[in-house]
Amino acid sequence: MSGAIIKHVQIAAAHDGIAELIVTLAFENGGQSLVTLDEYATSQLMESTGADQPEDLTGTGWEHVRDALAASSARYLNEQEQDQRETPHV
């Protein structure tokens, strides 16, 4: 995925009514891929790039998208680990 950049962004409603961001990644070979980011991943992406508006993300490298998705996923793992520590074992 070397050299992929954000070509287009679109705001969409998720099934729960919370806004998601759909990012179109453009690759050096001409291919494109759609990536959906939840609210948390979107906020991580906006923060890491310093973007004020979703449109400001155009031209940003794909690694920021990757890192935002990883942060979003990690928060669920952290919650699950905490729940396991708080649940009494029989």
MOPAC internal coordinates of N, CA, C and O (Angstrom, degrees):
PM7 1SCF
backbone

  N    0.0000 0     0.00 0     0.00 0    0    0    0
  C    1.4490 1     0.00 0     0.00 0    1    0    0
  C    1.5287 1   111.62 1     0.00 0    2    1    0
  O    1.2310 1   119.96 1  -164.88 1    3    2    1
  N    1.2853 1   117.68 1    15.12 1    3    2    1
  C    1.4466 1   121.56 1  -179.03 1    5    3    2
  C    1.5259 1   110.87 1   -57.40 1    6    5    3
  O    1.2310 1   121.07 1   -46.31 1    7    6    5
  N    1.3176 1   115.56 1   133.69 1    7    6    5
  C    1.4421 1   120.28 1   176.00 1    9    7    6
  C    1.5120 1   116.24 1    84.96 1   10    9    7
  O    1.2310 1   119.18 1  -179.10 1   11   10    9
  N    1.3205 1   119.17 1     0.90 1   11   10    9
  C    1.4576 1   120.73 1   179.10 1   13   11   10
  C    1.5282 1   109.45 1   -71.28 1   14   13   11
  O    1.2310 1   121.79 1   -37.56 1   15   14   13
  N    1.3315 1   114.18 1   142.44 1   15   14   13
  C    1.4690 1   120.30 1   177.63 1   17   15   14
  C    1.5259 1   109.35 1  -132.91 1   18   17   15
  O    1.2310 1   121.60 1   -17.47 1   19   18   17
  N    1.3165 1   114.54 1   162.53 1   19   18   17
  C    1.4617 1   120.17 1   175.05 1   21   19   18
  C    1.5271 1   107.68 1   -76.12 1   22   21   19
  O    1.2310 1   121.39 1   -58.60 1   23   22   21
  N    1.3203 1   114.95 1   121.40 1   23   22   21
  C    1.4604 1   121.24 1  -179.34 1   25   23   22
  C    1.5265 1   111.41 1   -96.59 1   26   25   23
  O    1.2310 1   121.08 1   143.99 1   27   26   25
  N    1.3460 1   115.55 1   -36.01 1   27   26   25
  C    1.4677 1   120.34 1  -174.03 1   29   27   26
  C    1.5188 1   108.87 1  -153.08 1   30   29   27
  O    1.2310 1   120.44 1   -32.28 1   31   30   29
  N    1.3147 1   116.76 1   147.72 1   31   30   29
  C    1.4669 1   122.02 1   173.66 1   33   31   30
  C    1.5166 1   109.22 1  -128.71 1   34   33   31
  O    1.2310 1   121.79 1   -31.82 1   35   34   33
  N    1.3198 1   114.18 1   148.18 1   35   34   33
  C    1.4652 1   120.22 1   179.33 1   37   35   34
  C    1.5192 1   108.01 1  -144.36 1   38   37   35
  O    1.2310 1   120.34 1   -42.00 1   39   38   37
  N    1.3048 1   116.96 1   138.00 1   39   38   37
  C    1.4558 1   121.88 1   176.10 1   41   39   38
  C    1.5227 1   107.96 1   -91.99 1   42   41   39
  O    1.2310 1   120.76 1   -45.50 1   43   42   41
  N    1.3220 1   116.15 1   134.50 1   43   42   41
  C    1.4652 1   121.44 1  -179.11 1   45   43   42
  C    1.5261 1   108.59 1  -136.87 1   46   45   43
  O    1.2310 1   120.95 1   -20.69 1   47   46   45
  N    1.3253 1   115.79 1   159.31 1   47   46   45
  C    1.4591 1   121.44 1   176.81 1   49   47   46
  C    1.5212 1   109.01 1   -91.39 1   50   49   47
  O    1.2310 1   120.73 1   -48.94 1   51   50   49
  N    1.3184 1   116.21 1   131.06 1   51   50   49
  C    1.4570 1   121.60 1   175.45 1   53   51   50
  C    1.5245 1   108.79 1   -80.20 1   54   53   51
  O    1.2310 1   120.78 1    -7.83 1   55   54   53
  N    1.3206 1   116.12 1   172.17 1   55   54   53
  C    1.4609 1   120.10 1  -178.80 1   57   55   54
  C    1.5198 1   112.46 1   -61.90 1   58   57   55
  O    1.2310 1   120.20 1   154.75 1   59   58   57
  N    1.3469 1   117.22 1   -25.25 1   59   58   57
  C    1.4616 1   120.45 1   179.43 1   61   59   58
  C    1.5256 1   112.55 1   -91.97 1   62   61   59
  O    1.2310 1   120.32 1  -175.48 1   63   62   61
  N    1.3245 1   116.99 1     4.52 1   63   62   61
  C    1.4534 1   121.45 1   176.95 1   65   63   62
  C    1.5144 1   114.51 1    88.41 1   66   65   63
  O    1.2310 1   120.03 1   175.47 1   67   66   65
  N    1.3256 1   117.55 1    -4.53 1   67   66   65
  C    1.4605 1   121.23 1   178.20 1   69   67   66
  C    1.5207 1   108.37 1   -86.19 1   70   69   67
  O    1.2310 1   120.52 1   -39.72 1   71   70   69
  N    1.3182 1   116.61 1   140.28 1   71   70   69
  C    1.4595 1   121.29 1  -177.61 1   73   71   70
  C    1.5231 1   111.48 1   -67.29 1   74   73   71
  O    1.2310 1   121.54 1   -38.58 1   75   74   73
  N    1.3154 1   114.66 1   141.42 1   75   74   73
  C    1.4608 1   122.89 1   173.39 1   77   75   74
  C    1.5217 1   107.53 1  -123.54 1   78   77   75
  O    1.2310 1   121.42 1   -17.07 1   79   78   77
  N    1.3042 1   114.88 1   162.93 1   79   78   77
  C    1.4521 1   120.47 1   177.62 1   81   79   78
  C    1.5179 1   108.44 1  -113.30 1   82   81   79
  O    1.2310 1   120.46 1   -52.12 1   83   82   81
  N    1.3207 1   116.72 1   127.88 1   83   82   81
  C    1.4596 1   121.38 1   175.17 1   85   83   82
  C    1.5224 1   106.77 1  -104.19 1   86   85   83
  O    1.2310 1   121.36 1   -60.86 1   87   86   85
  N    1.3148 1   115.01 1   119.14 1   87   86   85
  C    1.4595 1   122.01 1  -176.24 1   89   87   86
  C    1.5224 1   108.66 1  -108.43 1   90   89   87
  O    1.2310 1   120.23 1   -48.62 1   91   90   89
  N    1.3140 1   117.16 1   131.38 1   91   90   89
  C    1.4577 1   121.81 1   173.16 1   93   91   90
  C    1.5174 1   107.81 1   -97.95 1   94   93   91
  O    1.2310 1   121.08 1   -62.07 1   95   94   93
  N    1.3428 1   115.54 1   117.93 1   95   94   93
  C    1.4561 1   120.79 1   175.82 1   97   95   94
  C    1.5191 1   108.20 1   -93.94 1   98   97   95
  O    1.2310 1   120.38 1   -45.33 1   99   98   97
  N    1.3185 1   116.88 1   134.67 1   99   98   97
  C    1.4617 1   122.69 1   176.38 1  101   99   98
  C    1.5230 1   108.04 1  -110.36 1  102  101   99
  O    1.2310 1   121.05 1   -50.20 1  103  102  101
  N    1.3312 1   115.60 1   129.80 1  103  102  101
  C    1.4556 1   121.94 1  -177.47 1  105  103  102
  C    1.5291 1   111.01 1  -100.85 1  106  105  103
  O    1.2310 1   121.09 1   -21.02 1  107  106  105
  N    1.3271 1   115.52 1   158.98 1  107  106  105
  C    1.4638 1   121.68 1  -178.42 1  109  107  106
  C    1.5318 1   112.00 1   -57.63 1  110  109  107
  O    1.2310 1   120.14 1   148.07 1  111  110  109
  N    1.3316 1   117.34 1   -31.93 1  111  110  109
  C    1.4656 1   120.98 1  -177.30 1  113  111  110
  C    1.5346 1   112.68 1   -83.36 1  114  113  111
  O    1.2310 1   120.22 1  -175.36 1  115  114  113
  N    1.3358 1   117.18 1     4.64 1  115  114  113
  C    1.4528 1   121.56 1   178.67 1  117  115  114
  C    1.5165 1   114.23 1    96.38 1  118  117  115
  O    1.2310 1   120.15 1   169.78 1  119  118  117
  N    1.3164 1   117.32 1   -10.22 1  119  118  117
  C    1.4559 1   120.85 1   178.86 1  121  119  118
  C    1.5139 1   111.98 1   -71.88 1  122  121  119
  O    1.2310 1   121.73 1   -21.05 1  123  122  121
  N    1.3283 1   114.29 1   158.95 1  123  122  121
  C    1.4524 1   121.02 1   178.01 1  125  123  122
  C    1.5207 1   109.18 1  -134.68 1  126  125  123
  O    1.2310 1   121.18 1   -27.72 1  127  126  125
  N    1.3126 1   115.35 1   152.28 1  127  126  125
  C    1.4567 1   121.21 1   178.28 1  129  127  126
  C    1.5167 1   109.20 1  -142.67 1  130  129  127
  O    1.2310 1   120.71 1   -41.75 1  131  130  129
  N    1.3340 1   116.24 1   138.25 1  131  130  129
  C    1.4627 1   121.06 1   175.61 1  133  131  130
  C    1.5241 1   109.10 1   -94.56 1  134  133  131
  O    1.2310 1   121.02 1   -45.42 1  135  134  133
  N    1.3249 1   115.66 1   134.58 1  135  134  133
  C    1.4568 1   121.89 1   178.18 1  137  135  134
  C    1.5222 1   107.69 1  -128.39 1  138  137  135
  O    1.2310 1   120.67 1   -51.43 1  139  138  137
  N    1.3267 1   116.32 1   128.57 1  139  138  137
  C    1.4589 1   121.24 1   178.80 1  141  139  138
  C    1.5169 1   109.56 1   -99.85 1  142  141  139
  O    1.2310 1   120.55 1   -50.50 1  143  142  141
  N    1.3078 1   116.56 1   129.50 1  143  142  141
  C    1.4511 1   122.95 1   179.09 1  145  143  142
  C    1.5229 1   109.40 1  -114.38 1  146  145  143
  O    1.2310 1   120.74 1   -48.66 1  147  146  145
  N    1.3317 1   116.19 1   131.34 1  147  146  145
  C    1.4601 1   119.58 1   176.29 1  149  147  146
  C    1.5282 1   109.61 1   -73.59 1  150  149  147
  O    1.2310 1   121.12 1    -0.68 1  151  150  149
  N    1.3173 1   115.46 1   179.32 1  151  150  149
  C    1.4633 1   120.69 1  -176.18 1  153  151  150
  C    1.5296 1   111.73 1   -58.26 1  154  153  151
  O    1.2310 1   120.13 1   138.22 1  155  154  153
  N    1.3299 1   117.36 1   -41.78 1  155  154  153
  C    1.4574 1   120.85 1  -178.74 1  157  155  154
  C    1.5256 1   110.77 1   -66.95 1  158  157  155
  O    1.2310 1   120.30 1   132.90 1  159  158  157
  N    1.3316 1   117.03 1   -47.10 1  159  158  157
  C    1.4659 1   120.73 1   179.82 1  161  159  158
  C    1.5265 1   110.42 1   -62.30 1  162  161  159
  O    1.2310 1   120.54 1   141.73 1  163  162  161
  N    1.3262 1   116.57 1   -38.27 1  163  162  161
  C    1.4596 1   120.44 1   178.37 1  165  163  162
  C    1.5195 1   110.68 1   -62.14 1  166  165  163
  O    1.2310 1   120.35 1   134.82 1  167  166  165
  N    1.3247 1   116.95 1   -45.18 1  167  166  165
  C    1.4711 1   119.04 1  -179.90 1  169  167  166
  C    1.5219 1   110.81 1   -65.12 1  170  169  167
  O    1.2310 1   120.14 1   143.28 1  171  170  169
  N    1.3325 1   117.34 1   -36.72 1  171  170  169
  C    1.4656 1   120.87 1   176.86 1  173  171  170
  C    1.5300 1   110.70 1   -64.42 1  174  173  171
  O    1.2310 1   120.49 1   137.62 1  175  174  173
  N    1.3275 1   116.66 1   -42.38 1  175  174  173
  C    1.4615 1   121.38 1   179.30 1  177  175  174
  C    1.5195 1   111.12 1   -64.28 1  178  177  175
  O    1.2310 1   120.58 1   133.97 1  179  178  177
  N    1.3155 1   116.50 1   -46.03 1  179  178  177
  C    1.4611 1   120.57 1  -179.79 1  181  179  178
  C    1.5286 1   110.54 1   -62.05 1  182  181  179
  O    1.2310 1   120.74 1   137.54 1  183  182  181
  N    1.3291 1   116.19 1   -42.46 1  183  182  181
  C    1.4653 1   120.36 1  -179.40 1  185  183  182
  C    1.5253 1   111.41 1   -66.71 1  186  185  183
  O    1.2310 1   120.37 1   134.61 1  187  186  185
  N    1.3235 1   116.91 1   -45.39 1  187  186  185
  C    1.4698 1   119.53 1  -175.70 1  189  187  186
  C    1.5203 1   112.90 1   -67.44 1  190  189  187
  O    1.2310 1   120.39 1   153.94 1  191  190  189
  N    1.3171 1   116.87 1   -26.06 1  191  190  189
  C    1.4643 1   120.52 1  -179.42 1  193  191  190
  C    1.5232 1   113.09 1   -98.03 1  194  193  191
  O    1.2310 1   120.64 1   168.73 1  195  194  193
  N    1.3301 1   116.39 1   -11.27 1  195  194  193
  C    1.4560 1   119.84 1  -177.47 1  197  195  194
  C    1.5152 1   113.18 1    73.77 1  198  197  195
  O    1.2310 1   120.34 1  -160.79 1  199  198  197
  N    1.3268 1   116.96 1    19.21 1  199  198  197
  C    1.4653 1   121.61 1  -178.36 1  201  199  198
  C    1.5312 1   110.26 1   -76.76 1  202  201  199
  O    1.2310 1   120.88 1   -42.08 1  203  202  201
  N    1.3238 1   115.92 1   137.92 1  203  202  201
  C    1.4662 1   121.18 1   176.11 1  205  203  202
  C    1.5201 1   111.30 1   -92.02 1  206  205  203
  O    1.2310 1   120.34 1   148.44 1  207  206  205
  N    1.3152 1   116.95 1   -31.56 1  207  206  205
  C    1.4609 1   123.48 1  -178.33 1  209  207  206
  C    1.5294 1   108.20 1  -129.47 1  210  209  207
  O    1.2310 1   119.74 1   -29.94 1  211  210  209
  N    1.3173 1   118.10 1   150.06 1  211  210  209
  C    1.4648 1   119.45 1   178.02 1  213  211  210
  C    1.5334 1   113.02 1   -53.59 1  214  213  211
  O    1.2310 1   120.14 1   143.77 1  215  214  213
  N    1.3207 1   117.34 1   -36.23 1  215  214  213
  C    1.4653 1   120.86 1  -179.49 1  217  215  214
  C    1.5276 1   111.92 1   -62.22 1  218  217  215
  O    1.2310 1   120.50 1   155.86 1  219  218  217
  N    1.3428 1   116.66 1   -24.14 1  219  218  217
  C    1.4607 1   120.96 1   179.51 1  221  219  218
  C    1.5323 1   111.97 1   -67.93 1  222  221  219
  O    1.2310 1   120.17 1   166.31 1  223  222  221
  N    1.3234 1   117.28 1   -13.69 1  223  222  221
  C    1.4581 1   121.20 1  -177.93 1  225  223  222
  C    1.5282 1   112.83 1   -77.18 1  226  225  223
  O    1.2310 1   119.84 1   162.87 1  227  226  225
  N    1.3244 1   117.90 1   -17.13 1  227  226  225
  C    1.4551 1   121.76 1  -179.29 1  229  227  226
  C    1.5328 1   110.01 1   -55.86 1  230  229  227
  O    1.2310 1   121.09 1   -50.84 1  231  230  229
  N    1.3368 1   115.51 1   129.16 1  231  230  229
  C    1.4612 1   121.78 1  -179.05 1  233  231  230
  C    1.5113 1   114.36 1    92.56 1  234  233  231
  O    1.2310 1   120.24 1   173.00 1  235  234  233
  N    1.3255 1   117.15 1    -7.00 1  235  234  233
  C    1.4654 1   122.12 1   179.55 1  237  235  234
  C    1.5230 1   110.27 1   -73.79 1  238  237  235
  O    1.2310 1   120.44 1   -36.46 1  239  238  237
  N    1.3191 1   116.77 1   143.54 1  239  238  237
  C    1.4595 1   122.03 1   179.68 1  241  239  238
  C    1.5201 1   112.83 1   -66.74 1  242  241  239
  O    1.2310 1   121.20 1   -31.42 1  243  242  241
  N    1.3297 1   115.30 1   148.58 1  243  242  241
  C    1.4632 1   122.98 1  -177.28 1  245  243  242
  C    1.5197 1   112.86 1   -61.50 1  246  245  243
  O    1.2310 1   119.87 1   154.52 1  247  246  245
  N    1.3343 1   117.86 1   -25.48 1  247  246  245
  C    1.4636 1   119.75 1  -177.03 1  249  247  246
  C    1.5242 1   112.30 1   -61.87 1  250  249  247
  O    1.2310 1   120.26 1   153.31 1  251  250  249
  N    1.3229 1   117.12 1   -26.69 1  251  250  249
  C    1.4664 1   120.19 1   175.67 1  253  251  250
  C    1.5328 1   110.65 1   -68.46 1  254  253  251
  O    1.2310 1   120.66 1   142.45 1  255  254  253
  N    1.3162 1   116.34 1   -37.55 1  255  254  253
  C    1.4675 1   121.12 1   176.51 1  257  255  254
  C    1.5277 1   109.01 1   -65.49 1  258  257  255
  O    1.2310 1   120.57 1   132.89 1  259  258  257
  N    1.3212 1   116.51 1   -47.11 1  259  258  257
  C    1.4712 1   121.48 1   178.34 1  261  259  258
  C    1.5244 1   110.97 1   -55.10 1  262  261  259
  O    1.2310 1   120.53 1   131.50 1  263  262  261
  N    1.3163 1   116.58 1   -48.50 1  263  262  261
  C    1.4609 1   120.91 1  -177.88 1  265  263  262
  C    1.5303 1   112.00 1   -65.52 1  266  265  263
  O    1.2310 1   120.19 1   143.37 1  267  266  265
  N    1.3289 1   117.25 1   -36.63 1  267  266  265
  C    1.4677 1   120.86 1   178.09 1  269  267  266
  C    1.5201 1   110.74 1   -66.12 1  270  269  267
  O    1.2310 1   120.37 1   138.35 1  271  270  269
  N    1.3266 1   116.91 1   -41.65 1  271  270  269
  C    1.4689 1   120.71 1   177.66 1  273  271  270
  C    1.5240 1   110.99 1   -64.94 1  274  273  271
  O    1.2310 1   120.45 1   140.57 1  275  274  273
  N    1.3203 1   116.74 1   -39.43 1  275  274  273
  C    1.4653 1   120.79 1   178.63 1  277  275  274
  C    1.5289 1   110.77 1   -64.30 1  278  277  275
  O    1.2310 1   120.25 1   138.43 1  279  278  277
  N    1.3188 1   117.13 1   -41.57 1  279  278  277
  C    1.4695 1   120.98 1   178.64 1  281  279  278
  C    1.5207 1   110.71 1   -64.27 1  282  281  279
  O    1.2310 1   120.49 1   138.92 1  283  282  281
  N    1.3230 1   116.67 1   -41.08 1  283  282  281
  C    1.4587 1   120.55 1   178.96 1  285  283  282
  C    1.5215 1   111.08 1   -63.62 1  286  285  283
  O    1.2310 1   120.54 1   135.77 1  287  286  285
  N    1.3044 1   116.56 1   -44.23 1  287  286  285
  C    1.4604 1   121.07 1   179.13 1  289  287  286
  C    1.5292 1   111.30 1   -65.10 1  290  289  287
  O    1.2310 1   120.48 1   139.20 1  291  290  289
  N    1.3166 1   116.69 1   -40.80 1  291  290  289
  C    1.4658 1   121.42 1  -177.83 1  293  291  290
  C    1.5208 1   111.89 1   -63.04 1  294  293  291
  O    1.2310 1   120.26 1   147.99 1  295  294  293
  N    1.3177 1   117.10 1   -32.01 1  295  294  293
  C    1.4706 1   117.96 1  -179.10 1  297  295  294
  C    1.5135 1   110.94 1   -64.88 1  298  297  295
  O    1.2310 1   119.76 1   146.01 1  299  298  297
  N    1.3296 1   118.07 1   -33.99 1  299  298  297
  C    1.4556 1   121.10 1   177.39 1  301  299  298
  C    1.5319 1   110.94 1   -70.25 1  302  301  299
  O    1.2310 1   120.55 1   141.54 1  303  302  301
  N    1.3103 1   116.55 1   -38.46 1  303  302  301
  C    1.4624 1   120.03 1   177.17 1  305  303  302
  C    1.5184 1   110.51 1   -64.03 1  306  305  303
  O    1.2310 1   120.59 1   138.63 1  307  306  305
  N    1.3260 1   116.48 1   -41.37 1  307  306  305
  C    1.4621 1   120.71 1   179.12 1  309  307  306
  C    1.5256 1   110.96 1   -64.21 1  310  309  307
  O    1.2310 1   120.10 1   138.94 1  311  310  309
  N    1.3359 1   117.42 1   -41.06 1  311  310  309
  C    1.4664 1   120.85 1   178.02 1  313  311  310
  C    1.5264 1   110.77 1   -64.18 1  314  313  311
  O    1.2310 1   120.51 1   138.55 1  315  314  313
  N    1.3168 1   116.63 1   -41.45 1  315  314  313
  C    1.4569 1   121.36 1  -179.62 1  317  315  314
  C    1.5292 1   110.76 1   -65.10 1  318  317  315
  O    1.2310 1   120.23 1   136.97 1  319  318  317
  N    1.3201 1   117.17 1   -43.03 1  319  318  317
  C    1.4609 1   120.76 1   178.40 1  321  319  318
  C    1.5252 1   110.86 1   -63.21 1  322  321  319
  O    1.2310 1   120.40 1   139.91 1  323  322  321
  N    1.3319 1   116.85 1   -40.09 1  323  322  321
  C    1.4601 1   120.76 1   179.34 1  325  323  322
  C    1.5249 1   110.17 1   -65.90 1  326  325  323
  O    1.2310 1   120.08 1   137.64 1  327  326  325
  N    1.3332 1   117.45 1   -42.36 1  327  326  325
  C    1.4670 1   121.30 1   177.92 1  329  327  326
  C    1.5298 1   111.05 1   -59.80 1  330  329  327
  O    1.2310 1   120.50 1   140.52 1  331  330  329
  N    1.3187 1   116.65 1   -39.48 1  331  330  329
  C    1.4658 1   120.90 1  -179.67 1  333  331  330
  C    1.5288 1   110.35 1   -67.33 1  334  333  331
  O    1.2310 1   120.23 1   144.03 1  335  334  333
  N    1.3262 1   117.17 1   -35.97 1  335  334  333
  C    1.4689 1   119.72 1   178.85 1  337  335  334
  C    1.5240 1   111.17 1   -70.21 1  338  337  335
  O    1.2310 1   120.53 1   146.86 1  339  338  337
  N    1.3450 1   116.59 1   -33.14 1  339  338  337
  C    1.4660 1   120.48 1  -176.88 1  341  339  338
  C    1.5133 1   112.92 1   -83.69 1  342  341  339
  O    1.2310 1   119.39 1   160.93 1  343  342  341
  N    1.3320 1   118.77 1   -19.07 1  343  342  341
  C    1.4459 1   122.80 1  -178.94 1  345  343  342
  C    1.5309 1   109.60 1   -80.88 1  346  345  343
  O    1.2310 1   120.27 1   -57.70 1  347  346  345
  N    1.3365 1   117.08 1   122.30 1  347  346  345
  C    1.4669 1   118.62 1   179.39 1  349  347  346
  C    1.5280 1   110.54 1   -65.85 1  350  349  347
  O    1.2310 1   121.36 1   -43.32 1  351  350  349
  N    1.3052 1   115.00 1   136.68 1  351  350  349
  C    1.4574 1   120.36 1   179.03 1  353  351  350
  C    1.5203 1   109.55 1   -92.96 1  354  353  351
  O    1.2310 1   120.68 1   -43.56 1  355  354  353
  N    1.2916 1   116.30 1   136.44 1  355  354  353
  C    1.4644 1   121.45 1  -177.55 1  357  355  354
  C    1.4952 1   110.13 1   -98.42 1  358  357  355
  O    1.2310 1   120.10 1   180.00 1  359  358  357

